């Protein structure tokens, strides 16, 4: 039965792969007729001004051959992109940086070595100050006909993350794609919230309180993803820049605390693995203390210090390793063996996606590295900072855990039915015994009455004879 379910899962994934090829051919979205676009060039300099960077030769820039790349964390970086409009009319393009947490971003349009236009934005500025109200940083550039135009982008990444994807769009195509982006993100959030509510109802039925840790774990996970998408800054705290630069780690710590708490209770590590339980308990305490420190820092610092970000990331990685270690120990001792296997199947993709989030802090991951995943899933959103693999893995884990909880509900329901049948059988047996005793007593009384009546009749007969 177990292998049959795995085969069904594999068949569904193959269908996804077959459908994805037709859906994800999006090259036409980025093709701009009549405009030649150069490779992205990168320069990291200290206290360099735009007038100095404009005079640099191409040899002093590093050529980036992918849309996604990593910058030096908490440093000033210069990105150069050149456009040659071969058309006889003006063309309007959108340059987009898909990282909502870039601390300071400055766009400069340079025409004939002179700065023609500029825009100062970034996560250090209120969201409402952006000319285009989108979680990503978008800059509209107008290309004069038959002329080359350079765009220089100065980026100070801050301490949250250093990865980004640089996209160049035709203005009208970007407006059209906005509808696709909004539609699929809405689908993701609605489906996950529906599953979360169903899990909550199932937990309410099982009466197993430790499952509420999982409910809160997913709730904080969705909040973390919502913040990483930049939607929290857009819709909930558009003026609070310091909270926006800290919220992602506050939610991540809540994610960690409730996730590890669920694992401790689900696998009963307090009874079975004392040393592992001590480490898990320590991770929970560290997560709570880190959350308190970060919430205090919101009032005093515009962004978290780099050392705290690295510390949080290392704790998160350690927590993931310990969760897998706990599951491995349970498999070793055959405790909840079937549930543990399903738990690993559900959590493995999610844990890989979480490791992606951790690696990007160290400059080891950007969304170009998940290009393989684009050709597997039915749809892939290119314009978000959150890895698409994480969105799908969260949905996958919710489905698996929902199955486990429903199986637990079924088990409890069947156990209750068996108990009710046993009670009914016992009640029936007791009633039969009671009826047998009543019948026996009735016969005894009838016999006594019969014997007593016979004696009295004999006495009367005797008296009459005398």
C-alpha positions in Angstrom: 0.0 0.0 0.0 2.8 2.4 0.9 4.7 1.8 -2.3 1.5 2.2 -4.3 1.0 5.6 -2.8 4.6 6.6 -3.7 3.9 5.5 -7.3 0.8 7.7 -7.4 2.9 10.6 -6.2 5.5 10.0 -8.8 2.9 9.8 -11.5 1.5 13.2 -10.5 5.0 14.7 -10.6 5.4 13.3 -14.1 2.2 15.0 -15.2 3.4 18.2 -13.7 6.6 17.9 -15.7 4.7 17.2 -18.9 2.4 20.2 -18.4 5.2 22.6 -17.2 6.9 22.7 -20.6 3.9 24.4 -22.2 3.3 26.8 -19.3 6.8 27.9 -18.5 7.9 29.0 -22.0 8.1 32.6 -21.0 11.0 33.7 -23.2 8.7 36.0 -25.1 8.0 37.9 -22.0 11.5 39.2 -21.8 12.2 39.6 -25.5 12.1 43.3 -26.5 11.9 43.9 -30.2 14.2 46.6 -31.5 16.3 46.8 -28.3 19.7 45.3 -27.8 20.5 44.6 -24.1 24.0 44.0 -22.8 25.1 41.4 -20.2 24.8 42.6 -16.6 28.1 44.1 -15.3 29.0 44.4 -11.6 31.5 46.6 -9.8 32.1 46.7 -6.0 33.7 49.9 -4.9 34.0 51.8 -1.7 32.5 55.4 -1.6 32.4 55.5 -5.4 30.2 58.2 -7.0 28.1 57.8 -10.1 30.4 60.2 -12.0 33.4 58.0 -11.1 31.7 54.7 -12.0 30.5 56.1 -15.4 34.1 56.7 -16.4 35.2 53.1 -15.6 36.0 50.8 -18.5 34.2 47.6 -19.2 37.3 45.7 -18.1 36.8 47.0 -14.5 33.4 45.4 -14.3 32.6 41.8 -13.7 30.3 40.3 -16.3 27.3 38.4 -14.9 25.8 35.8 -17.3 22.7 34.9 -15.3 19.6 36.9 -14.3 20.2 36.0 -10.7 23.4 36.8 -8.7 24.6 37.6 -5.2 26.1 40.9 -4.1 28.5 41.5 -1.2 26.4 41.7 1.9 26.2 45.2 3.5 28.5 46.7 0.9 28.0 49.2 -1.9 27.7 47.5 -5.3 27.3 49.0 -8.8 25.3 47.3 -11.5 25.6 48.4 -15.1 23.1 47.6 -17.9 23.4 49.0 -21.4 20.5 49.3 -23.9 20.7 50.1 -27.6 17.4 51.2 -29.1 17.6 50.4 -32.8 14.0 51.5 -33.4 13.0 55.0 -34.6 10.7 55.7 -31.7 11.1 56.0 -27.9 10.9 52.7 -26.0 9.8 52.4 -22.4 11.3 49.6 -20.3 11.0 48.5 -16.7 14.2 47.4 -14.8 13.3 45.3 -11.9 15.3 44.0 -8.9 13.5 41.1 -7.2 14.6 41.5 -3.6 12.3 43.6 -1.4 15.0 44.0 1.3 17.8 45.8 -0.6 18.5 48.5 1.9 19.4 51.4 -0.4 18.9 51.4 -4.2 19.7 54.2 -6.6 19.0 54.1 -10.3 20.8 56.4 -12.7 20.1 56.8 -16.4 23.3 57.9 -18.3 23.1 59.3 -21.8 26.3 60.5 -23.5 28.2 60.3 -20.1 25.6 62.6 -18.5 23.1 61.6 -15.8 19.7 62.2 -17.4 17.4 60.7 -14.7 17.7 59.1 -11.2 15.6 57.4 -8.6 16.5 56.9 -4.9 14.6 54.1 -3.2 15.2 51.0 -1.0 13.9 49.2 2.1 15.2 52.1 4.2 12.5 54.3 2.7 8.7 54.0 3.4 6.9 51.9 0.9 4.6 54.7 -0.2 7.5 56.8 -1.4 8.1 54.4 -4.4 6.9 55.7 -7.8 5.8 52.1 -8.7 4.0 50.5 -5.7 5.3 47.0 -6.0 7.3 44.9 -3.5 10.2 44.7 -5.9 12.2 47.8 -6.9 11.1 48.9 -10.4 12.5 51.7 -12.4 11.0 53.0 -15.7 13.6 54.0 -18.2 12.9 55.7 -21.6 15.2 54.9 -24.5 15.7 57.6 -27.1 15.5 56.3 -30.7 18.7 55.0 -32.4 20.8 55.6 -29.3 22.6 53.8 -26.6 21.5 54.4 -23.0 23.3 53.1 -19.9 21.6 52.4 -16.5 23.7 52.3 -13.4 22.3 50.9 -10.2 23.9 51.5 -6.8 22.9 48.9 -4.3 23.6 48.6 -0.6 22.1 45.3 0.3 21.8 45.8 4.0 21.9 42.7 6.3 18.8 40.7 5.3 19.9 39.1 2.1 22.3 39.8 -0.8 20.7 37.8 -3.6 18.6 39.3 -6.4 17.3 38.7 -9.9 17.6 41.6 -12.4 14.8 41.6 -15.0 14.3 43.9 -18.0 10.7 44.2 -19.3 8.8 46.0 -21.9 6.5 48.3 -19.9 3.3 46.8 -21.2 4.4 43.2 -20.9 5.2 43.9 -17.2 1.7 45.2 -16.6 0.3 42.1 -18.2 2.5 39.8 -16.1 1.5 41.6 -13.0 -2.0 39.9 -13.3 -0.3 36.5 -13.6 1.9 37.1 -10.6 -1.1 38.3 -8.4 -3.3 35.4 -9.5 -0.8 32.6 -8.7 0.3 34.2 -5.4 -3.4 34.5 -4.4 -3.9 30.9 -5.3 -1.0 29.9 -3.1 -2.1 31.9 -0.1 -5.7 30.8 -0.3 -4.9 27.1 -0.7 -2.5 27.2 2.2 -4.9 29.0 4.4 -7.7 26.6 3.5 -5.5 23.6 4.4 -4.4 25.3 7.6 -8.1 25.7 8.6 -8.8 22.1 7.8 -5.8 21.0 9.8 -7.1 23.2 12.7 -10.6 21.5 12.5 -8.9 18.0 12.4 -6.8 18.9 15.4 -9.9 20.0 17.3 -11.4 16.6 16.5 -8.4 14.6 17.6 -8.1 16.5 21.0 -4.3 16.1 20.7 -3.0 19.4 21.9 0.6 19.0 20.6 -0.8 19.3 17.0 -1.5 22.9 17.7 2.3 23.4 17.7 2.2 22.4 14.1 -0.7 24.7 13.4 1.3 27.6 14.8 4.4 26.5 13.0 2.6 26.7 9.6 1.0 30.0 10.6 4.4 31.6 11.3 5.7 29.9 8.1 3.1 31.6 6.0 3.7 34.9 7.8 7.5 34.5 7.0 6.8 33.8 3.3 4.3 36.7 3.1 7.0 39.0 4.6 9.7 37.6 2.3 7.5 38.3 -0.7 7.4 41.9 0.4 3.7 41.8 0.9 3.8 42.7 4.5 5.7 45.9 3.8 3.2 46.7 1.0 -0.1 45.9 2.8 0.4 46.0 6.6 3.4 48.1 7.7 4.2 50.4 4.7 5.7 53.2 6.9 7.6 51.0 9.4 10.9 50.4 7.7 12.8 49.1 10.8 10.1 46.5 11.5 10.1 45.4 7.9 13.9 44.8 8.0 13.5 42.7 11.2 10.1 41.0 10.8 11.4 38.2 8.5 13.7 37.0 11.4 11.0 37.5 14.0 8.6 35.2 12.1 11.5 32.8 11.3 12.2 32.4 15.0 8.5 31.7 15.7 8.6 29.2 12.9 11.6 27.5 14.6 10.1 27.5 18.1 6.8 26.0 17.2 8.3 23.6 14.7 10.8 22.1 17.1 8.1 22.0 19.9 5.9 20.0 17.6 8.8 17.5 16.8 9.5 17.1 20.5 5.9 16.3 21.4 5.2 14.2 18.2 8.1 11.9 18.7 8.0 12.1 22.5 11.7 12.9 22.7 11.5 13.6 26.4 10.8 9.9 27.1 12.9 8.3 24.4 16.0 10.4 23.5 17.2 12.5 26.4 20.2 14.0 24.8 18.4 15.0 21.6 15.6 16.4 23.7 18.0 18.6 25.6 19.3 20.1 22.3 15.8 20.6 20.9 14.8 22.3 24.2 17.9 24.6 24.0 17.0 25.6 20.4 13.5 26.6 21.6 14.9 28.7 24.3 17.5 30.3 21.9 14.6 31.1 19.5 12.5 32.7 22.2 15.4 34.9 23.4 16.4 35.8 19.8 12.8 36.9 19.1 12.7 39.1 22.2 16.1 40.7 21.3 15.0 41.4 17.7 11.7 42.9 18.8 13.6 45.3 21.1 16.0 46.2 18.3 13.1 47.4 16.2 12.8 50.4 18.4 16.6 51.3 18.3 18.1 50.1 15.1 17.0 50.5 11.4 18.1 47.0 10.6 19.6 44.0 12.5 23.4 43.8 12.9 25.1 41.3 10.6 26.4 39.1 13.5 22.8 38.5 14.7 21.6 37.7 11.2 24.4 35.1 10.8 23.7 33.7 14.3 20.0 33.3 13.5 20.8 31.6 10.3 23.2 29.1 11.9 20.6 28.3 14.6 18.0 27.7 11.9 20.3 25.3 10.0 21.1 23.5 13.3 17.4 23.1 14.0 16.8 21.5 10.6 19.7 19.0 11.2 18.3 18.1 14.6 14.8 17.6 13.3 16.1 15.1 10.8 18.3 13.5 13.5 15.2 13.0 15.7 13.3 11.3 12.8 16.3 9.1 12.1 16.6 8.0 15.7 12.8 7.1 15.7 13.3 5.1 12.5 16.3 3.3 14.1 14.2 2.2 17.1 11.1 1.6 15.0 9.0 4.1 16.9 6.1 5.5 14.8 7.9 4.0 11.9 5.2 4.6 9.2 4.4 8.1 10.5 8.1 8.9 10.5 8.6 7.8 6.9 5.7 10.0 5.8 7.0 12.9 8.0 10.4 12.7 6.2 8.7 12.5 2.8 6.7 15.6 3.6 9.4 17.6 5.4 12.4 16.8 3.1 11.5 19.3 0.3 10.6 21.9 2.8 13.9 21.5 4.6 15.8 21.8 1.4 13.9 25.1 0.6 14.7 26.4 4.1 18.4 25.7 3.5 18.2 27.8 0.3 16.9 30.7 2.4 19.8 30.2 4.8 22.5 29.9 2.1 21.5 33.2 0.5 22.6 35.0 3.6 26.1 33.6 2.9 25.9 34.5 -0.8 25.5 30.8 -1.8 22.1 30.9 -3.3 19.9 33.0 -5.7 16.8 32.1 -7.6 18.7 31.4 -10.8 20.0 28.2 -9.0 16.5 26.8 -9.0 16.0 27.1 -12.8 15.7 23.3 -13.0 12.5 23.6 -10.9 10.9 25.9 -13.4 10.5 23.0 -15.9 8.9 20.7 -13.3 6.0 22.6 -11.8 2.8 23.7 -13.7 3.6 27.4 -13.1 6.7 29.3 -11.9 6.7 33.0 -10.8 9.9 34.7 -12.0 9.3 38.0 -10.2 9.3 37.0 -6.5 12.2 36.9 -4.1 11.0 33.8 -2.3 12.1 30.6 -4.0 9.3 28.9 -5.9 10.5 25.6 -4.5 9.6 26.9 -1.0 6.1 27.7 -2.0 5.5 24.3 -3.5 7.3 22.5 -0.7 5.1 24.1 1.9 2.0 23.1 0.0 3.4 19.5 -0.3 4.1 19.3 3.4 0.6 20.6 4.3 -0.9 17.9 2.2 1.2 15.1 3.7 0.6 16.3 7.3 -3.1 16.7 6.6 -3.1 13.1 5.5 -1.3 12.0 8.7 -3.7 13.9 10.9 -6.7 12.6 9.0 -5.3 9.1 9.4 -5.0 9.8 13.1 -8.6 11.0 13.1 -9.7 7.8 11.3 -7.8 5.7 13.8 -9.4 7.5 16.8 -12.8 7.2 15.1 -12.3 3.5 14.5 -11.0 3.0 18.1 -14.1 4.8 19.4 -16.4 2.7 17.3 -14.6 -0.5 18.5 -15.0 0.7 22.1 -18.7 1.5 21.6 -19.2 -2.0 20.0 -17.4 -3.6 22.9 -19.5 -1.6 25.4 -22.7 -2.5 23.5 -21.6 -6.2 23.6 -20.9 -6.0 27.3 -24.2 -4.3 27.9 -26.0 -7.0 25.9 -24.2 -9.7 27.8 -25.0 -8.0 31.1 -28.6 -7.7 30.1 -28.8 -11.4 29.1 -27.3 -12.4 32.4 -29.7 -10.1 34.3 -32.7 -11.5 32.4 -31.4 -15.1 33.1 -31.2 -14.3 36.8 -34.6 -12.7 36.8 -36.1 -15.8 35.0 -34.3 -18.1 37.5 -35.7 -16.0 40.4 -39.2 -16.1 38.9 -39.1 -19.8 38.6 -37.8 -20.2 42.2 -40.6 -18.0 43.5 -43.2 -19.8 41.4 -41.9 -23.1 42.7 -42.0 -21.9 46.3 -45.6 -20.6 45.7 -46.5 -23.9 44.1 -45.0 -25.9 47.0 -46.6 -23.7 49.6 -50.0 -24.0 47.9 -49.7 -27.8 47.8 -49.0 -27.9 51.5 -52.0 -25.7 52.3 -54.3 -27.8 50.1 -53.1 -31.0 51.8 -53.7 -29.4 55.2 -57.2 -28.4 54.3 -57.9 -31.8 52.9 -56.7 -33.4 56.1 -59.0 -31.2 58.1 -62.0 -32.0 55.9 -61.3 -35.7 56.3 -61.1 -35.4 60.1 
